[in-house]
Structures are given as C-alpha cells and as structure tokens.
Amino acid sequence: MNRPTTERLLTIPEVAERLGTAERFPRRLIAEGRVTYIKVGRHVRIPESALADFIEANTIQPVRRRRARYGRVAA
C-alpha cells in the first residue's frame, strides 16, 4: 500500500478539530482500529485520505419518501 509522499499527515488535535470533537474521539478511533494511522516514533499521525475515507464511510444519506397525495377520494 503506497501512499503519495506529498499527502499531509494530521495530528490528533487537527483531526479532532476537523471532526468537531474532543481529542479523545480520534484517539478512540485509533485504539479501536477504525481509522488508518501512522506511527512516527511515539507520535501518531492520520493521513488526510484516511480521515476522508472514514468520514465518507460513516456518512448516512437521508431517506427520501414519496409524499402521499392529499385530497384523493377512496374508490
């Protein structure tokens, strides 16, 4: 699995800011293996593409229901 070397690696605080959460949430994602991460020595970094993949995989589209026509007379 080769990733481009120009891809930005995000810190935990940066990931938390992008997700609008506390730093604890990205750390939990890493601990549970729900997001790809890179260890650089003792530092943990998350590639931008991995964060985008996580967001896309967990995005739920709204359900569109057909609205019943009102005023119809029952036969």
N, C-alpha and C positions, 0 to 999 in steps of 0.2 A: 504494500500500500504506500505509494509515493505521493506525497503532497507537495505542492509548489513551495519553494523556499521563500517566496515573497508573501505568503499568507501570514496575516497578523495573528499573533498568539495573545489571547486576552488573559488578564489576571482575574482572580476571584472577585475583587471589588468591581472590576469593569463588567464582568458577566452579571453580577448582581444588579448593577445599575441598568444594564440593558434589559434585564428581565423585570425590573421594578420590584425587586425583592431584597431581603437582607442577605448578607454573605453566607449565612447558614444554609440557605437553599441550594446554591451551586455546590457547596461542599457536600451536601447530602446526595446530590445527583452523581457526583464523582464516587462517593463511597458505595452507592448502590449500583454503580456501573451503568447508569442510564445515559451518560454522555461520554464521548471520547475525550481523553485528556492526554497531555504530555507532561512527563516529569523532567525537569531540568535541574539536576542535583536534588535539592529538597524542595524546590519550587514547583508548583503545579500551574500549568497553562492550558487553556482551552482554545483550540483553533476556531476562528470565526466561522468556518464552514460547518464545524461540528455543532456550534450553537445554532446556526441557521437550520441545520438538519433536525435538531431537537425541537426547535420551535415549529417547524413545518410538520413534523410527525405528531405533534400534540395540539395542532390547530384543528378545531372542530367547526365545520361549516354549519350554518343554520339550516334547519329543516324548513322547507317551504311547502306549505299545504295549500291546496286549492281551496279557495273560499267558496262555500256553498252559495248558490244564488238565492237571494231572499225574494219573497213575493211569488214563488211558484205555487201553483194550485195543485194539490194532490188529485190524481185521477181516480 
